Amino acid sequence: MGGRALIPLLVASFRASSNALSMPAARVIDSHLHVWATAEEASSKFPYAGPDQTPPPQLQDVASPKALLEKMDEAGVDGALVVQPINHKFDHSYVANAMKQHPTKFKGMLLHDPSLSPEMAVERLEELVLAGFVGVRFNPYLWPQGALMSADSGCGLAVYKRCAELKVPVGVMCFKGLELHIEDIGSLISKSPDTVLVLDHLGFCALNDEGDAAFEKLLSLAQHPNVCVKVSALFRNTGGVDKYPYEGVRRKRFEPLYKAFGAERLTVGTDFPFVTETEGGYQGAMNVVKSWIPEGSDRDAIMGGTAERLFGKWAS
């Protein structure tokens, strides 16, 4: 058996070993956040991707793994999926180091590089999966203008299809609005229905007319069993008409998603460190979503079970 053919077996082994080590009690998992180098770390060992990728000054030194772990401990969060930050772009060494230093706390989601050839992109995916990354982020704004993630000859589709074989979910960030990418996302789903696709931050469907129209399209994706949604970054979906504790987001976004997708396809996330600048902060973001779900199996799923089903158990 060739080396590449062994990769799915190794991924399954990683997941199985995590499952064996997991605690029986329901675990709380933050499925979406970032860490990046402090100014000192960036100057010495983990540089940012360029001058234009320096974090905001007020957040530059508060997004280290240590700072995150303090917030997680305060909020009773057992583990986190660290999404590769744009500040380090395609250099995954900082997140990989955080995973190595804190293997029971952190898993990683890599950032796909659309500039690579299909062959190189798949090879890079496999390298990072073997290094322990358990998900892939597609940022459509990193593609050349007008280019599609789902293009038949492109690296995006090649990686997306390989992710189905590796059982590695693909997260999509529609920062400028789901409506701009819904057809492209539909093409990805139709061309590789076995790939698990996870939409970040409630699909970025703000509480306004445009967001309402996009949200109807998001709900239509519930017909595809491998589409999931992160109940994350609630503050990014207010449309300027809602505020903490986000009752409008609950009524107009969460509750319809809960009904359409079910708890087994929804997963909580905070978008640390950005959430620390909002009312309620990190702990408040976790507690708000928890308060929306009756105690029981559905709450356990959204607060951690779905994340562990998608990305493997967090070891104890």
Disulfide bonds with the S-S distance in Angstrom:
none
